Each structure stands twice: as structure tokens, then as C-alpha cells.
């Protein structure tokens, strides 16, 4: 579904991605781990071009993401994204957060958008929050709303950029639960995460990045319990 | 101290007409100033260097030169190039180009103060750059900018008194007319000052109210 070839990204003279090749299959859940500064978030943000790659190509289905101009907005509609800091729209109610883009971008009617939104709120267990503003929600609730907001565009793949890193420990579980259910329902997901337990349990494939390269990838259980590369071993010995 | 306001009954229409003219100048100045201010702010945030340069140069030049000089250039100087604006028009143009420069800075600061994550979230959902600006960034920025905008509106009302030099019969001009027919040096100016104060104070109270309203939501 997503094909990445020779992806490079530099910030000024600092090369963060030094040639990444990867393929994400439809329905696959891929967890990306690695030390901070390894380029994993930049990699994810290049997939929908929130970061502009400096080299290489990204194909999403039949589209060339890297060269897309006007089609980029259409491509992005199909690639939902969840951020570390939620980035909910604070000047709108929860319901408006979920309906504004379907209505304004896809031209969905208000009734239809609200119907879809309500269903999603039910899925993430926050139906009763439909009319409140985001600032009255807890971190875990905010992130569940953010997931619902991305899903409201009915994307074909979901990108998660450290979705639980900004949460208090007791709220991590509720967000991971929502993500796990999403995975079970067959959503294609790319997740940059520090939650090794979650990666082991939910991901189909684990990618370990370090220094702008993919160092190792494979079945999460195998990589986590029997890493092949020295750098993977070193990283895992610190976090596990 | 001996003040005599007995002239007021006879000349009240001068002050009323003047205040009305001041109000008209200010409203037009604010309206166009805001529109062009947003435009220049967006230009200044543009990624195209020439667009950015034009906006920056405009803002620096207008802010760095006295408004009185600008008024005289627009009304008298431009006649040199065959541009002969009626006084009211010259006044509105001068107020507009001035408030646009100051408003642009207010808007730019307001837009830049909004967390980048807001734009990223909007873009990641598939909104265009303009849509993200209009639906997500500007409404939030506007709320933060309200005090600064209020300041600017008050400045425009006060600065509109400068256009009296090109013979627009606004509040100050008419007050000076009353001064000269009554031979009273102080009282007409005090009335003018009081009327200016009523206008600016009313405005600042309205803005406080609006701020509280928006804050509550």
C-alpha cells in the first residue's frame, strides 16, 4: 500500500534520514522503534509530507506522494495522522473537531458527518463528550478524540507519531486499547512508539531505526527477544 | 481658572458634525486597514521571498515615517503626478495605509503565536493551506489578538485628527473653527478632547465585553 524507496531528509546540513527502503502492506500494523534522534518521527512525517523529503520516492497506492501537488490534499485525506500532542482544535467542540474536515473538504452533509462522528465517539467510548471543548478533557480522552477525528475522514492508513508519549502513565492503556481494536478491525497502521509491550502484542512487523537507517526489521517477537544487530541489542537492553 | 462653555449651545452642531466625520474616517480606516493588514500579514508569512520583501518593506516604510507627512504627500504631493484626490478620500487612504501596516504586524504575531501542530493537524486531515488558515489558525489567532486590535482601533480614532491639516471637517478641524469664531483658546479643545475620549472609551468597553464573551466559550 505504501512503498518507500531511498527516502532521504536533511534539515540544513544535518541528514536525518539516509536512505530508507520500506513497504507497508494493506492491513499490516508496523511499529517503528529506535532511540530519540534516530529519524523515526521524521520518517513517519515524510509519509504524508508534513516533512518535505530531500530525496527518494514514496508511493501510496497508485499515487506518487513525493511529486504530488494538488493531489496531495486528496492523498492526505486517505492517510490519517495522530500526533504526540493531540493537536485538537481548541476553539471547537469535540463534535466540530470530528465533522469540520469531512464537511469542508469532502462536502459531506452536516447530518451525515455527525452520524459518522457519533459512531466513532461511541467506538472510542466518549459519546458523552460530544459537546464539550477539548480543554476540559484528560490527555487520554484527547488522544482518543484525535484518533476519532482522523478516522472521521475514513482513511485507508493511519500514522501514529508517538501517540502515548505525552500521556500520564495511567492513561496510556485506554489509548492503546483503542489502537488495538483498530488493528483488529484490519486498519493499516504505522506506529512510531516507545511501547515495546504494545509493539510485541499488536504489530505484525517491527522496524528498528538508528542514525537515519533501518537497522533491523522483522517479526516483533523475534526482534525483541533475539535482536541480530549490536545496536538493536544495545537499545533494547536500555528500554526493556 | 475661568471656563466658559456657554458657546456650546450655539455651536454644538460643529462638534456633532465633526464627531460624525471622525467616526466615518475611523470606520473606513479600520475596515480597509484590517483587510489590507491581513493581506500584508499573509504576504509577510509567504514562502516566496519577493512577496515577503514587498510586505516587509511596506510595513517598515509606513511605520518609519510620520503619518502627518504621509497625509500631506497623499493629498498635496500626488497632485504632482496628476493624482488629485478629494480631501476625504486622501484622509481615508492615509488612515488605511497606516493602520494596514500596524494591523499586519498584529496579525502576523497572532498567527505565529498559534502552535504549528494546529496547522499540521489540519493539513494532515487534507485541508488546503488556505482552509487551514481560515478555519483553524485565524479564529484562534483573532481571539489572542483582540487586545492588540483594540489598541490599534483607538489609535486610528485619535490619529484621524491629523487629517484636519488637509481641511477635512472632522472633530478637531471644527473645534478649531469654533475656537476662532468665539476667541476661546481652551474650551472648544476641551470639548473635542471629551468627545474623543467618549468614543475611545466606549470602544474599549465594547472590546472588553467581546473579549469576555469569547473567553467564556
Boltz contact constraints between the chains, C-beta under 6 A:
constraints:
  - contact:
      token1: [A, 48]
      token2: [B, 124]
      max_distance: 6.0
  - contact:
      token1: [A, 50]
      token2: [B, 120]
      max_distance: 6.0
  - contact:
      token1: [A, 73]
      token2: [B, 126]
      max_distance: 6.0
  - contact:
      token1: [A, 73]
      token2: [B, 128]
      max_distance: 6.0
  - contact:
      token1: [A, 76]
      token2: [B, 124]
      max_distance: 6.0
  - contact:
      token1: [A, 76]
      token2: [B, 126]
      max_distance: 6.0
  - contact:
      token1: [A, 77]
      token2: [B, 126]
      max_distance: 6.0
  - contact:
      token1: [A, 81]
      token2: [B, 124]
      max_distance: 6.0
  - contact:
      token1: [A, 85]
      token2: [B, 117]
      max_distance: 6.0
  - contact:
      token1: [A, 87]
      token2: [B, 117]
      max_distance: 6.0
  - contact:
      token1: [A, 87]
      token2: [B, 121]
      max_distance: 6.0
  - contact:
      token1: [A, 89]
      token2: [B, 136]
      max_distance: 6.0
  - contact:
      token1: [A, 91]
      token2: [B, 139]
      max_distance: 6.0
  - contact:
      token1: [A, 91]
      token2: [B, 140]
      max_distance: 6.0
  - contact:
      token1: [A, 101]
      token2: [B, 125]
      max_distance: 6.0
  - contact:
      token1: [A, 105]
      token2: [B, 126]
      max_distance: 6.0
  - contact:
      token1: [A, 105]
      token2: [B, 127]
      max_distance: 6.0
  - contact:
      token1: [A, 153]
      token2: [B, 125]
      max_distance: 6.0
